[in-house]
């Protein structure tokens, strides 16, 4: 079953931008927001973080083995 709803232009533009920056369709973005309570602001922040991580990786900027071990040890002792 498909439903249609009018979305204000600003929100529609933000949904389009999210779809362009991710592998999600407009429908998936809207469904995620409705089903899981993930606002557009949350989704925009998530996509920006993922893209920043990809850019870091492209520059060869990774955590060292020691940095990873420090984080893992910090949380495994809790």
Secondary structure, DSSP 8 states (H G I E B T S, - for coil): --------HHHHHHHHHHHHHSS--HHHHHHHHHHH---HHHHHHHHHHHHHHHHHHHTT----HHHHHHHHHHHHT-
